[in-house]
Each structure stands twice: as C-alpha cells, then as structure tokens.
Amino acid sequence: MKVTRTIAAGQLFDPYLLQLVPNQLITVSQDTGLVLDVCSFSSSSELPPETIDLRHLTVVPGFVDVHVHFFLHSYSETSWADQVTKETLAERTVRATVHARKTLMAGYTSVRDLGTEGAEDADISLRKCLSGSDPLIPGPRYFTANRAIVSTGSYGPKSSIHMNQEGVEGVVGAEAADGPAECIRAVRRQIGAGADWIKIYADYPIRSRLADVSPRLASRPIATFNYDELSALISTAHQAGVKIAAHAKTVRVMGNLLALRVDSIEHGTELHTSPELVRALASSGCRTVYVPTLAAVYSYSVLGGASAAAAWADAQASFAAVLAQGLGRVALACGGDTGVFSHGENALEMELMVRLGAPWEWVLRWGTLGGWECIVGDSDSSDSEAHFGAEDNDNAVRFGCVRAGWAADLIGLDGDLATDFAKTVRRVEFVMKAGRVYKQHGKQVII
C-alpha cells in the first residue's frame, strides 16, 4: 500500500519563478520520498484528512550548503591544527554526526562536504549512515569529496620540529600529489574509494614557514599546481563523470581553472582585481559555479587581525563585482565553508549575500536550486555517464525545487522573507527530507 502525505503551504517559493506562489497543496510519497503533485487550492477549501497544515508558514525547498566540513568545528572553539592533530578520529566522527543533525534542523537538506581535513575516509562511511529510506542518523543528503588533493609541502599540519616532514604523527590534512602522473593516480584512487566530488587546493599560502620573518609572504596564496597538473586533475575527474571543486583565490590560477572548465571555484577573493576574469565567469559558455564562502571570510574577520579584515574587504568587493555583471549571469551557489564557523549557522552565508545587496529572491534561489545545479546538475564536462544517474542512488534524485518528480525536501519558515530575511531563514519550524518529517512545530521529531 502506497503511503502519501499532503502539505498545505500558504506560500511556496518557486526558485524558477523567483517568487512566492500562494495556496499550494503538495502531495508527497513516503515510499519514494518524491513529490507527486503540486497544485493550487482555495483558501476556503477543506483540506484533505491528515494534511500537514503549514498555511501560517512560508514553505521553501530544503536549503543546500555546497561547502561544509562536517569533520571540523568552529575555529573560535579550537584551531584547525589542534582539531586535526589532537582530536581522535573517533571524536571527530562523533562530532560529525552531531553536525549532520544540527545542519538538518537548520533546514539544510543537502550538503557537499569538501574534504575530511585529516579524518581520512570517514566521510564515505558517514554518507552510508545518512542515506536510504531509513537512515541510521538524521542528517542531510551528503555528497563527499573525501581527501582534498594538494601539492607536496603546501598544506598542513606542519611539524614545528621536523621541517621537511609531511603532516604530524602521520596525520595529513590532505593527499599530496606532484606531476601529472601522481595527480591522475590520486584522482582515480579517490573516485575508486567512493568520492562524489574531487576537491583540490589550486593555490595556498605555501610559504607559511616564513611567518616569523615575513608575515606578508607567509600569508600570500601561491599556485600549488602547474597548468599540466591542473589539466591532469580536472580531465581525469571529468573522464570518470565526476565534478571537481577548486579552492582558489588568485587571478592567474582562477584563469587557468576557467580555461580547464573546473566545476566550481571556492572563495575567489581576488576576482574583483580582474574585470576580464569576472567577465569570463559571466560568459554564456562558462559552466563554472562561483561559491564565494562569505560566511567563512566574515567569521575570520570577526576573530580579528589586519589580514582577516583585508580578506573580508576583498570578498565583499569580489561579490559586488559579480553582482555588477547582472543577476543570473554568473552561476552562484551558497556554501559558507561551514565548519570554520558553527554548524547549524549555515544561513549566515545567505544573510551576508542579502546584506551585501543581492535580492533575497535570488539568494534563496542560489541557496536551493543553485545547490542542485552545482552539486549534481547536468554538466557537459563529462565524457561518461555520471555515477549520480543510478536510480537506486539516494543522492540521484533532483532537489532544490518543490515540483512533481523532485525530492520531497521542504522546510517551513516563520516570518517575512522580504522584510526580515536574516531572521526568517533561521526560524525553521518544519523540516521534511525525502518525504519524512524531521522537525515540526519548531522541535525535532523523535526518531
């Protein structure tokens, strides 16, 4: 016997129309976790029996955060280096399960985790625990990038005693690869291990050892891979039907990444210094998604320091330069680099976008449908069928919009998005993922 539920929405946000559609009745299948139908109803009509009445709330597709780190927690609590070198894998995994629950309760029904940061392959097993019609623990749809790929000597943690040693006590923050052959091997290994995405650090403050004598040089991001290495990384991922994300801040590196058709650029804080690069990102043939991670940069600036303040100024200027190209010209998605700041506070990214001048309708689109288009959406970069296409894959269904055939991922917000966006996106009273209710009346449903 097929089990269905109906949800009555007084207002339903449609990210394609960029507007709130009044009086929508949503029918979902609890067997498949999909939306079966969306239709209008009269405000005077009698609702079907056992309808979940959300007419007092604004219903939107489940939020999507395309840049999280479940195996990290806020740097205001513990530094990155101390988390990686002083917290056991068991502790970090337990924390990740807590972060998954907090994220779902905040209305985020899908996330992309861009690296375990020293927690090895724990994300692959966590994904299993979060997947299926009866997941072991509550949490969002979870897309993994496993171990980020870096060049030798560029990333931490770094020993204060053994200067030429990679990592500390065998713990490394990412996988090192040098030369095209090693880059190809690392990508193939991670895809074989089960990664949904590949993550690379395309530039980084490689010369961090100079901090004692030249803080400016120590903090300056430098290219980690040459063009041939970048080409090997990106083409190998695409050949397997897997997308690839790049941590990148510098103009020359971002230019190379765009030329090689990387799938997403994370941070991009120096974009504003190159009008040509911004125009390239906005060109009709560009398929690269820009993920500005404003929340992480802002959170660093709150902690203090001249360099953090300068980075926040750059981030604001780059976001403004992208907006100046015209709404919809640049593919954007909301990813806060959540983990740098607290999980459950993911909405800070959307709040900052609105605060910096983006219309709330577009920000909500980037935080829902834009997440689908970034993480899974159709791409012409692959020469083979993406592994997301398997019908038995929990992460294969479309999400980010409430339409028939799409995932029954939706949330109910208390407030007015147009007049009080920041508070409204945090007042999550109702959460449904895959047709299953996880939060109602503002409280987690006991599972």
C-alpha positions in Angstrom: 0.0 0.0 0.0 1.4 3.3 -1.1 1.6 6.0 1.7 1.2 9.6 0.7 1.1 12.9 2.7 -0.2 16.3 1.8 1.2 19.6 2.9 -0.7 22.8 2.7 1.5 25.8 2.0 0.1 29.3 2.4 3.1 30.5 0.3 5.6 28.3 -1.6 8.8 29.7 -3.0 9.5 28.7 -6.6 13.2 29.2 -7.4 12.5 29.1 -11.2 9.8 31.9 -11.0 11.7 33.7 -8.2 8.5 34.3 -6.3 6.2 33.1 -3.6 3.2 31.2 -5.0 0.1 31.3 -2.8 -2.0 28.4 -1.6 -0.2 25.3 -2.8 -1.1 21.8 -1.9 1.9 19.4 -2.1 1.4 15.6 -2.2 4.4 13.5 -1.4 5.1 9.8 -1.4 6.6 8.4 1.8 7.6 5.3 -0.2 9.8 7.0 -2.8 10.5 10.3 -1.0 9.4 12.2 -4.1 6.9 15.0 -4.7 3.9 13.5 -6.5 1.9 16.7 -7.2 1.8 20.4 -6.6 -1.5 22.2 -7.2 -3.4 25.3 -6.1 -6.2 25.2 -3.5 -8.7 27.8 -2.5 -8.2 29.4 0.9 -11.8 28.4 1.7 -11.4 24.8 0.6 -11.5 22.0 3.1 -8.1 20.3 3.3 -7.6 16.5 2.8 -7.6 14.5 6.0 -4.3 14.5 8.0 -2.9 17.3 5.9 0.2 18.9 7.4 -1.1 22.5 7.7 1.7 25.0 7.0 -0.5 27.8 5.8 0.9 30.0 8.6 4.5 29.5 7.3 6.5 30.2 4.2 7.4 26.9 2.6 10.6 26.7 0.6 12.7 23.9 -0.9 15.2 22.5 1.6 18.3 24.7 1.8 21.6 23.5 0.2 25.1 24.2 1.5 27.6 23.4 -1.1 30.7 23.9 1.1 30.8 22.3 4.5 33.3 20.4 6.6 31.4 18.0 8.9 34.7 16.8 10.5 35.6 20.3 11.6 34.0 22.6 14.2 34.3 26.3 14.7 37.8 27.7 14.8 36.6 30.1 17.6 36.4 26.9 19.7 39.5 25.0 18.6 42.1 25.9 15.9 42.2 23.8 12.7 45.7 22.5 13.6 44.6 21.4 17.1 41.5 19.7 15.7 43.5 17.7 13.2 46.4 16.7 15.5 44.8 16.5 18.9 41.3 15.1 18.3 41.0 11.4 17.6 39.3 10.1 14.6 36.6 8.7 16.8 35.9 12.1 18.4 35.8 13.8 15.1 33.4 11.3 13.6 31.0 11.6 16.6 31.2 15.4 16.2 30.3 14.9 12.5 27.1 13.1 13.4 26.1 15.9 15.7 26.9 18.4 12.9 24.7 16.5 10.5 21.8 16.7 12.8 22.3 20.4 13.5 22.5 21.1 9.8 19.2 19.3 9.1 17.4 21.0 11.9 18.6 24.3 10.5 16.7 23.5 7.3 19.6 22.2 5.2 18.5 19.0 3.5 21.6 18.7 1.2 25.2 19.5 1.6 28.6 18.9 -0.2 31.4 18.2 2.2 34.7 19.4 0.6 37.2 17.4 2.5 37.6 15.5 5.7 40.7 17.5 6.7 42.7 14.7 8.2 39.8 12.5 9.1 40.8 10.1 6.3 37.9 8.3 4.6 35.3 8.8 7.4 33.0 10.8 5.1 32.3 7.7 2.9 31.0 5.8 5.9 29.1 8.8 7.2 27.4 9.1 3.9 26.2 5.5 4.2 24.7 6.3 7.7 22.9 9.3 6.3 21.5 7.6 3.2 18.5 5.4 2.3 14.8 5.5 3.3 15.6 4.6 6.9 19.0 6.4 7.7 20.9 5.4 10.8 21.2 9.0 11.9 19.3 12.2 11.0 21.1 14.5 8.5 21.1 16.0 5.1 21.8 14.4 1.7 25.5 14.1 1.9 27.9 14.5 -1.0 31.6 13.8 -0.3 34.9 14.9 -1.6 37.0 12.6 0.6 40.6 13.9 0.9 41.4 17.1 -0.8 44.4 17.0 -3.1 47.4 19.3 -2.6 51.0 19.6 -3.7 53.8 18.4 -1.5 54.8 20.8 1.2 51.9 23.2 0.6 49.3 22.1 3.3 49.2 21.4 7.0 49.5 20.3 9.6 53.2 21.1 9.7 55.6 19.9 12.4 57.5 22.5 14.4 60.4 20.2 14.8 60.7 18.2 11.6 60.5 20.9 8.9 60.6 18.6 5.9 58.0 16.2 7.2 54.6 15.9 5.7 52.0 16.1 8.5 52.3 15.5 12.2 52.5 12.0 13.7 51.3 10.5 10.4 48.2 12.8 10.2 48.0 14.9 7.0 45.3 17.4 6.2 45.0 16.3 2.5 46.6 14.0 0.0 49.8 15.2 -1.7 50.3 14.6 -5.4 53.0 16.0 -7.7 53.3 15.8 -11.5 50.6 14.7 -13.9 51.0 11.0 -13.3 50.6 11.4 -9.5 47.7 13.7 -10.0 45.9 11.2 -12.2 46.6 8.5 -9.7 45.2 10.5 -6.8 42.0 11.4 -8.6 41.5 7.8 -9.7 42.2 6.5 -6.2 39.6 8.8 -4.6 37.0 8.1 -7.1 37.6 4.4 -6.6 37.2 5.0 -2.8 33.7 6.4 -3.4 34.1 10.1 -3.6 31.2 12.1 -5.2 33.5 15.0 -5.9 37.2 15.8 -6.2 38.5 18.8 -4.2 41.8 20.4 -5.0 43.7 23.3 -3.4 44.8 25.2 -6.5 46.5 27.9 -4.6 47.5 28.2 -0.9 50.0 30.1 1.4 52.7 27.6 0.6 55.5 29.6 2.3 53.8 29.6 5.7 57.2 28.8 7.4 58.2 32.4 6.8 55.7 33.7 9.3 58.4 34.5 11.8 60.4 36.7 9.4 57.9 37.8 6.7 54.2 37.5 7.6 53.2 39.1 4.3 54.9 36.4 2.2 53.8 33.7 4.6 50.1 34.6 4.1 50.2 35.1 0.4 48.4 32.4 -1.7 50.6 30.8 -4.4 49.8 28.4 -7.1 50.2 24.8 -5.9 50.0 23.0 -9.3 51.3 24.0 -12.7 49.0 24.0 -15.7 49.7 20.4 -16.8 49.0 19.2 -13.3 45.7 21.1 -13.1 44.8 19.7 -16.5 45.5 16.2 -15.4 43.4 16.6 -12.2 40.4 18.1 -14.0 40.4 16.0 -17.1 40.8 12.7 -15.1 37.8 13.6 -12.9 35.6 14.6 -15.9 36.6 11.4 -17.7 35.1 9.4 -14.9 31.9 11.6 -14.8 32.9 13.3 -11.5 32.9 17.0 -10.9 35.9 18.8 -9.4 36.0 21.8 -7.0 39.0 24.1 -6.5 40.0 26.3 -3.6 41.3 29.3 -5.5 41.8 33.0 -4.7 44.4 34.3 -7.1 43.6 35.7 -10.6 46.1 33.7 -12.6 45.1 30.4 -11.0 41.4 31.1 -11.5 42.0 32.0 -15.1 43.6 28.6 -15.6 40.8 26.8 -13.8 38.2 28.5 -16.0 40.1 27.6 -19.2 40.2 24.0 -18.0 36.4 24.1 -17.2 36.6 23.4 -13.5 33.2 22.8 -12.0 33.3 25.2 -9.0 35.6 27.8 -7.6 35.6 28.2 -3.9 36.4 31.6 -2.3 37.7 33.6 -5.3 38.5 36.6 -3.1 40.8 38.4 -5.7 38.1 38.3 -8.5 37.5 42.0 -8.2 41.1 42.8 -9.3 40.4 41.4 -12.7 37.4 42.6 -14.7 38.4 40.3 -17.5 38.2 37.3 -15.2 34.8 38.4 -13.9 33.5 38.8 -17.5 34.8 35.3 -18.3 33.0 33.9 -15.4 29.8 35.6 -16.6 30.2 34.5 -20.2 27.5 32.3 -21.8 29.8 29.4 -22.3 31.1 29.2 -18.7 29.8 26.3 -16.7 31.9 27.1 -13.5 29.9 27.8 -10.4 31.2 30.6 -8.1 31.0 29.8 -4.4 32.1 33.0 -2.5 32.1 31.5 1.0 31.4 34.9 2.5 30.5 33.4 5.9 33.9 31.9 6.5 35.8 35.1 5.5 33.5 37.2 7.6 33.9 34.8 10.6 37.7 35.1 10.3 37.4 38.9 10.3 35.3 38.8 13.5 38.2 36.9 15.2 40.4 40.0 14.4 43.6 40.8 12.6 44.6 43.0 9.7 44.9 40.2 7.2 41.5 38.9 8.0 40.0 42.3 7.7 41.7 42.8 4.3 40.4 39.4 3.1 36.8 40.4 4.1 37.1 43.6 2.2 38.3 41.6 -0.9 35.5 39.1 -0.5 32.9 41.9 -0.5 34.4 43.6 -3.5 34.5 40.3 -5.5 30.9 39.5 -4.7 30.0 43.1 -5.7 31.9 42.7 -9.0 30.0 39.5 -9.8 26.6 41.1 -9.0 27.5 44.0 -11.2 27.6 41.6 -14.2 23.8 41.3 -13.8 21.7 38.8 -11.9 21.8 35.3 -13.4 24.9 36.0 -15.5 27.3 34.1 -13.1 26.3 30.7 -11.8 26.3 31.1 -8.0 25.7 28.7 -5.1 25.6 29.1 -1.3 28.4 27.5 0.5 29.7 29.0 3.7 32.8 26.8 4.3 30.7 25.8 7.3 32.9 24.3 10.0 35.1 27.3 10.0 32.1 28.7 11.9 29.4 26.6 13.7 27.3 24.0 12.0 23.6 24.9 12.2 24.5 28.6 11.5 24.8 27.8 7.7 22.2 30.5 6.9 24.9 33.2 7.6 26.0 32.8 4.0 22.6 33.8 2.6 22.2 36.6 5.2 25.5 38.1 4.1 24.6 37.9 0.5 21.4 39.9 1.1 23.3 42.3 3.4 25.7 43.0 0.5 23.0 43.9 -1.9 21.7 40.7 -3.5 17.9 40.5 -3.9 16.5 38.0 -1.4 14.7 36.1 -4.2 18.0 35.4 -6.0 19.8 34.5 -2.8 17.1 32.0 -2.0 17.4 30.6 -5.5 21.2 30.2 -5.0 20.6 28.5 -1.7 18.2 25.9 -3.1 18.0 25.2 -6.8 21.5 26.7 -7.2 22.8 24.0 -4.9 21.3 21.2 -7.0 22.8 22.8 -10.2 26.2 23.0 -8.5 26.4 19.6 -6.9 24.6 17.3 -9.3 23.0 19.3 -12.1 23.6 18.5 -15.7 27.1 19.1 -17.0 28.6 18.8 -20.4 32.1 18.4 -19.0 31.8 14.6 -18.6 32.7 12.1 -21.3 30.8 9.3 -19.5 27.6 8.9 -17.5 27.8 10.5 -14.1 27.5 8.0 -11.3 24.7 10.1 -9.9 22.5 8.7 -12.6 21.8 5.3 -10.9 18.2 5.1 -9.9 19.0 3.3 -6.7 21.3 6.1 -5.5 19.8 8.1 -2.6 21.6 11.2 -3.9 20.4 10.7 -7.5 17.1 12.5 -7.3 16.6 16.2 -8.1 16.4 18.6 -5.2 16.2 22.3 -4.7 12.7 22.9 -6.1 9.3 21.6 -5.0 7.9 20.0 -8.2 6.5 16.7 -9.2 9.2 14.1 -9.5 11.7 16.0 -7.4 12.8 15.2 -3.9 10.3 15.8 -1.1 12.7 18.1 0.7 11.0 21.1 2.0 11.0 23.4 5.1 8.6 25.8 6.7 9.8 29.3 7.8 8.2 31.6 10.3 8.5 35.2 9.1 8.6 37.5 6.2 11.5 36.9 3.7 11.0 40.3 2.0 11.2 42.4 5.1 13.3 40.3 7.6 15.3 37.8 5.6 18.0 37.2 8.2 15.7 36.2 11.0 13.2 34.4 8.8 15.7 31.9 7.3 16.7 31.0 10.9 13.1 30.4 12.1 12.8 26.9 10.7 9.6 25.4 12.2 9.3 22.4 9.9 11.7 20.1 8.1 11.0 17.3 5.7 13.6 15.3 3.8 12.7 12.6 1.3 9.1 12.7 2.5 10.0 12.1 6.1 9.3 14.8 8.8 12.3 15.5 11.0 11.1 18.8 12.6 7.6 20.0 13.4 6.4 23.0 15.4 10.0 24.1 15.8 11.1 20.8 17.5 12.9 17.8 16.3 10.7 14.8 15.8 11.9 11.8 17.8 13.3 9.2 15.5 
